[in-house]
Amino acid sequence: MSFSFFYGFFGGGVAGIVPVACIEMSPSIHIAGTRVGMIFFIGSIGALVGNPIAGAILNGKSSFDGVQAFSGAVLLFSSVAVLIAWELLQKHRKSKVNHYA
């Protein structure tokens, strides 16, 4: 019950923040649409293979603990990857400012 509540509560935020973060990281609005499209393409691969992987993990068991752990691990990995990308972007922006100063 609590898993369903938290998944429903945070699921929309996870899905909605991706294009916003991508547009914020883009240097120009002219290439932001292309980048959002590429991110959704990569995400569609995960959506395509995620259900069969979850089905293989479940494999006839009545408990969804393994599937929940897999989903949580993938979300955690993705969050860390976004944070690393953000940090690299900030370092790149600072180096450009210092370079032209």
Backbone as a chain_set.jsonl record, in Angstrom:
{"seq": "MSFSFFYGFFGGGVAGIVPVACIEMSPSIHIAGTRVGMIFFIGSIGALVGNPIAGAILNGKSSFDGVQAFSGAVLLFSSVAVLIAWELLQKHRKSKVNHYA", "coords": {"N": [[0.823, -1.193, 0.0], [1.862, 1.308, 0.88], [3.994, 1.529, -0.879], [2.706, 1.873, -3.341], [1.5, 4.349, -2.91], [3.749, 6.105, -2.596], [5.051, 5.668, -5.035], [3.123, 6.602, -6.865], [2.975, 9.25, -6.019], [5.57, 10.341, -6.409], [6.118, 9.579, -9.003], [5.042, 11.163, -11.101], [6.526, 13.503, -10.823], [9.095, 12.59, -11.396], [8.808, 11.869, -14.076], [8.075, 14.318, -15.193], [10.17, 16.093, -14.739], [12.302, 15.59, -16.361], [12.298, 16.708, -19.128], [12.409, 19.405, -18.389], [14.841, 19.646, -16.99], [16.574, 18.958, -19.055], [16.177, 21.045, -20.911], [17.049, 23.156, -19.357], [19.753, 22.558, -19.166], [20.621, 22.895, -21.736], [22.518, 24.828, -24.013], [21.363, 26.503, -25.883], [18.11, 27.437, -26.981], [17.434, 26.517, -29.425], [18.492, 23.989, -29.857], [17.391, 22.532, -27.881], [14.986, 21.091, -28.203], [15.796, 18.96, -29.821], [17.527, 17.657, -28.068], [15.757, 16.938, -25.997], [14.151, 15.168, -27.409], [16.07, 13.161, -27.952], [16.583, 12.273, -25.357], [14.068, 11.256, -24.634], [13.953, 9.209, -26.489], [15.991, 7.492, -25.585], [14.889, 6.904, -23.097], [12.628, 5.539, -23.966], [13.629, 3.11, -24.75], [14.26, 1.962, -22.304], [11.648, 1.781, -21.293], [10.632, -0.074, -23.048], [12.116, -2.447, -22.584], [11.945, -2.753, -19.858], [9.573, -3.888, -18.734], [9.619, -6.68, -19.606], [11.969, -7.432, -18.217], [11.195, -7.028, -15.57], [9.179, -8.932, -15.469], [10.721, -11.255, -15.765], [12.188, -11.15, -13.413], [10.159, -11.398, -11.544], [8.965, -13.91, -12.237], [6.885, -15.842, -11.681], [6.691, -15.718, -8.907], [4.92, -14.748, -5.947], [5.507, -12.403, -4.706], [6.455, -9.017, -5.025], [8.85, -7.922, -4.345], [11.46, -8.152, -5.439], [11.118, -6.954, -7.949], [10.447, -4.373, -7.165], [12.843, -3.654, -5.909], [14.586, -3.743, -8.111], [13.482, -1.672, -9.701], [13.84, 0.515, -7.975], [16.645, 0.54, -7.812], [17.351, 1.148, -10.463], [16.191, 3.703, -10.706], [17.688, 5.052, -8.756], [20.293, 4.855, -9.831], [19.882, 6.316, -12.205], [19.284, 8.836, -11.143], [21.715, 9.501, -9.915], [23.31, 9.619, -12.2], [22.193, 11.852, -13.48], [22.789, 13.841, -11.601], [25.596, 13.806, -11.728], [25.932, 14.646, -14.38], [24.895, 17.218, -14.127], [26.74, 18.405, -12.35], [29.075, 18.294, -13.93], [28.273, 19.977, -15.991], [28.034, 22.399, -14.573], [30.72, 22.825, -13.826], [31.8, 23.096, -16.374], [30.509, 25.427, -17.258], [31.522, 27.269, -15.394], [34.235, 27.206, -16.048], [34.184, 28.312, -18.591], [33.34, 30.917, -18.025], [35.446, 31.851, -16.443], [37.446, 31.636, -18.329], [36.965, 33.61, -20.253], [37.144, 35.882, -18.78]], "CA": [[0.0, 0.0, 0.0], [2.699, 2.505, 0.952], [4.778, 1.605, -2.115], [1.839, 2.445, -4.369], [1.334, 5.769, -2.618], [4.975, 6.832, -2.9], [5.298, 5.587, -6.474], [2.198, 7.516, -7.505], [3.287, 10.627, -5.634], [6.825, 10.787, -7.003], [6.219, 9.165, -10.402], [4.788, 12.295, -11.984], [7.674, 14.412, -10.744], [10.226, 11.987, -12.107], [8.535, 11.942, -15.512], [7.954, 15.694, -15.647], [11.372, 16.904, -14.535], [13.313, 15.265, -17.373], [12.446, 17.734, -20.162], [12.792, 20.681, -17.781], [16.283, 19.589, -16.741], [17.267, 18.95, -20.345], [16.129, 22.393, -21.478], [17.9, 24.008, -18.517], [21.151, 22.253, -19.445], [20.945, 23.207, -23.126], [23.06, 26.181, -24.158], [20.52, 27.291, -26.779], [16.763, 26.908, -27.114], [17.312, 25.931, -30.749], [18.84, 22.562, -29.827], [16.748, 21.909, -26.723], [14.011, 20.104, -28.674], [16.539, 17.786, -30.272], [18.027, 16.966, -26.887], [14.615, 16.319, -25.318], [13.805, 14.007, -28.232], [17.061, 12.102, -27.736], [16.387, 11.721, -24.021], [12.878, 10.41, -24.657], [14.295, 7.997, -27.242], [16.723, 6.617, -24.664], [13.916, 6.447, -22.112], [11.707, 4.572, -24.561], [14.291, 1.8, -24.729], [14.024, 1.452, -20.959], [10.24, 1.412, -21.17], [10.412, -1.26, -23.861], [12.723, -3.654, -21.997], [11.72, -2.814, -18.41], [8.513, -4.833, -18.37], [10.088, -8.068, -19.66], [12.928, -7.69, -17.138], [10.399, -7.176, -14.351], [8.522, -10.234, -15.539], [11.723, -12.286, -15.509], [12.515, -11.114, -11.982], [9.01, -11.931, -10.817], [9.058, -15.324, -12.587], [5.898, -16.682, -11.01], [6.635, -15.523, -7.466], [3.779, -13.914, -5.572], [5.997, -11.185, -4.093], [7.04, -8.067, -5.961], [10.0, -7.277, -3.707], [12.571, -8.086, -6.385], [10.787, -5.966, -8.972], [10.566, -3.068, -6.52], [14.269, -3.392, -5.714], [15.136, -3.431, -9.438], [13.013, -0.335, -10.085], [14.515, 1.482, -7.119], [18.054, 0.608, -8.188], [17.44, 1.864, -11.737], [15.922, 5.115, -10.427], [18.835, 5.588, -8.032], [21.374, 4.993, -10.806], [19.538, 7.424, -13.096], [19.413, 10.083, -10.389], [23.147, 9.769, -9.77], [23.811, 10.024, -13.511], [21.755, 13.234, -13.72], [23.583, 14.707, -10.726], [26.948, 13.895, -12.294], [25.836, 15.502, -15.563], [24.693, 18.596, -13.648], [28.02, 18.883, -11.825], [29.969, 18.52, -15.063], [27.8, 21.179, -16.668], [28.398, 23.563, -13.761], [32.162, 23.023, -13.976], [32.039, 23.593, -17.728], [30.071, 26.828, -17.305], [32.466, 28.079, -14.629], [35.487, 27.312, -16.785], [33.974, 29.254, -19.689], [33.29, 32.272, -17.452], [36.816, 32.207, -16.054], [38.279, 31.694, -19.527], [36.748, 34.862, -20.943], [37.272, 37.017, -17.854]], "C": [[0.872, 1.264, 0.0], [3.564, 2.65, -0.302], [3.95, 2.255, -3.221], [1.651, 3.942, -4.161], [2.571, 6.558, -3.033], [5.309, 6.802, -4.386], [4.385, 6.554, -7.221], [2.531, 8.968, -7.228], [4.518, 11.15, -6.36], [6.955, 10.456, -8.487], [6.02, 10.311, -11.374], [5.944, 13.287, -11.988], [8.875, 13.891, -11.493], [10.023, 12.112, -13.61], [8.527, 13.38, -16.019], [9.215, 16.515, -15.55], [12.41, 16.681, -15.638], [13.396, 16.327, -18.472], [12.86, 19.091, -19.593], [14.294, 20.722, -17.536], [17.067, 19.631, -18.044], [17.29, 20.34, -20.962], [17.019, 23.336, -20.679], [19.377, 23.788, -18.827], [21.57, 22.617, -20.864], [21.465, 24.637, -23.239], [22.178, 27.087, -25.022], [19.153, 26.637, -26.881], [16.578, 26.205, -28.463], [17.652, 24.443, -30.772], [18.165, 21.829, -28.676], [15.744, 20.841, -27.155], [14.671, 18.823, -29.147], [17.032, 16.977, -29.087], [16.903, 16.281, -26.113], [14.179, 15.075, -26.089], [14.774, 12.852, -28.043], [16.884, 11.454, -26.367], [15.156, 10.823, -23.986], [13.105, 9.142, -25.471], [15.03, 7.004, -26.342], [15.776, 6.06, -23.601], [12.945, 5.422, -22.672], [12.324, 3.175, -24.626], [14.098, 1.157, -23.351], [12.589, 1.021, -20.747], [9.936, 0.136, -21.944], [10.947, -2.516, -23.185], [12.45, -3.798, -20.5], [10.67, -3.825, -18.003], [8.947, -6.288, -18.514], [11.115, -8.404, -18.571], [12.194, -7.873, -15.821], [9.677, -8.511, -14.331], [9.488, -11.378, -15.276], [12.119, -12.322, -14.04], [11.392, -11.729, -11.176], [8.909, -13.443, -11.003], [8.137, -16.223, -11.762], [5.842, -16.537, -9.505], [5.458, -14.611, -7.137], [4.212, -12.583, -4.959], [6.679, -10.311, -5.143], [8.263, -7.376, -5.375], [11.185, -7.136, -4.654], [12.348, -7.046, -7.466], [10.904, -4.552, -8.398], [12.028, -2.697, -6.302], [14.942, -3.038, -7.035], [14.744, -2.019, -9.873], [13.703, 0.749, -9.264], [15.977, 1.646, -7.489], [18.236, 1.375, -9.5], [17.183, 3.352, -11.533], [17.086, 5.765, -9.695], [20.011, 5.82, -8.969], [21.126, 6.18, -11.738], [19.691, 8.768, -12.4], [20.873, 10.467, -10.207], [23.733, 10.231, -11.102], [23.419, 11.465, -13.83], [22.541, 14.203, -12.847], [25.012, 14.874, -11.234], [26.941, 14.799, -13.527], [25.672, 16.967, -15.159], [26.0, 19.189, -13.129], [29.006, 19.164, -12.955], [29.565, 19.768, -15.84], [28.181, 22.436, -15.891], [29.893, 23.855, -13.858], [32.497, 23.59, -15.348], [31.643, 25.059, -17.841], [31.031, 27.74, -16.548], [33.779, 28.243, -15.374], [35.35, 28.258, -17.97], [33.961, 30.685, -19.185], [34.69, 32.719, -17.093], [37.716, 32.367, -17.278], [38.159, 33.051, -20.215], [36.942, 36.09, -20.063], [38.622, 37.681, -17.954]], "O": [[0.642, 2.18, -0.79], [3.837, 3.768, -0.739], [4.457, 3.101, -3.958], [1.645, 4.713, -5.121], [2.463, 7.562, -3.737], [5.795, 7.79, -4.937], [4.84, 7.255, -8.125], [2.385, 9.821, -8.103], [4.515, 12.272, -6.867], [7.825, 11.006, -9.161], [6.746, 10.423, -12.362], [6.296, 13.842, -13.029], [9.59, 14.649, -12.147], [10.963, 12.427, -14.34], [8.93, 13.637, -17.153], [9.327, 17.545, -16.215], [13.303, 17.508, -15.82], [14.494, 16.817, -18.733], [13.584, 19.842, -20.247], [14.948, 21.72, -17.839], [18.114, 20.274, -18.119], [18.32, 20.768, -21.483], [17.668, 24.213, -21.248], [20.17, 24.727, -18.76], [22.764, 22.643, -21.163], [20.913, 25.551, -22.628], [22.245, 28.311, -24.901], [19.051, 25.41, -26.869], [15.667, 25.392, -28.62], [17.148, 23.711, -31.623], [18.352, 20.622, -28.518], [15.665, 19.786, -26.526], [14.164, 17.728, -28.902], [16.963, 15.748, -29.099], [17.079, 15.164, -25.626], [13.871, 14.045, -25.487], [14.36, 11.694, -27.981], [17.016, 10.238, -26.228], [15.186, 9.751, -23.381], [12.511, 8.106, -25.174], [14.719, 5.813, -26.341], [15.855, 4.883, -23.248], [12.485, 4.538, -21.95], [11.61, 2.174, -24.562], [13.811, -0.036, -23.246], [12.332, 0.009, -20.095], [9.078, -0.648, -21.539], [10.286, -3.554, -23.214], [12.699, -4.862, -19.932], [10.855, -4.549, -17.024], [8.668, -7.082, -17.616], [11.134, -9.523, -18.058], [12.525, -8.765, -15.04], [9.578, -9.15, -13.283], [9.122, -12.365, -14.637], [12.359, -13.393, -13.483], [11.633, -12.489, -10.238], [8.78, -14.177, -10.024], [8.569, -17.238, -11.216], [5.01, -17.183, -8.869], [5.05, -13.795, -7.963], [3.37, -11.719, -4.714], [7.381, -10.804, -6.025], [8.668, -6.328, -5.878], [11.845, -6.097, -4.664], [13.276, -6.337, -7.856], [11.401, -3.645, -9.066], [12.407, -1.541, -6.492], [15.777, -2.134, -7.082], [15.584, -1.261, -10.358], [14.104, 1.781, -9.803], [16.498, 2.761, -7.484], [19.172, 2.164, -9.633], [17.878, 4.182, -12.119], [17.435, 6.91, -9.983], [20.656, 6.867, -8.91], [22.039, 6.953, -12.027], [20.173, 9.73, -12.999], [21.227, 11.64, -10.334], [24.564, 11.138, -11.129], [24.219, 12.217, -14.386], [22.921, 15.278, -13.31], [25.57, 15.97, -11.173], [27.84, 15.623, -13.699], [26.252, 17.853, -15.787], [26.329, 20.336, -13.429], [29.701, 20.18, -12.928], [30.422, 20.526, -16.295], [28.603, 23.428, -16.484], [30.288, 25.016, -13.962], [33.365, 24.454, -15.477], [32.361, 25.849, -18.453], [31.325, 28.848, -16.997], [34.378, 29.317, -15.334], [36.311, 28.943, -18.32], [34.507, 31.577, -19.836], [35.083, 33.844, -17.403], [38.656, 33.162, -17.251], [39.154, 33.583, -20.707], [36.906, 37.217, -20.555], [38.888, 38.65, -17.243]]}, "num_chains": 1, "name": "protein.A"}
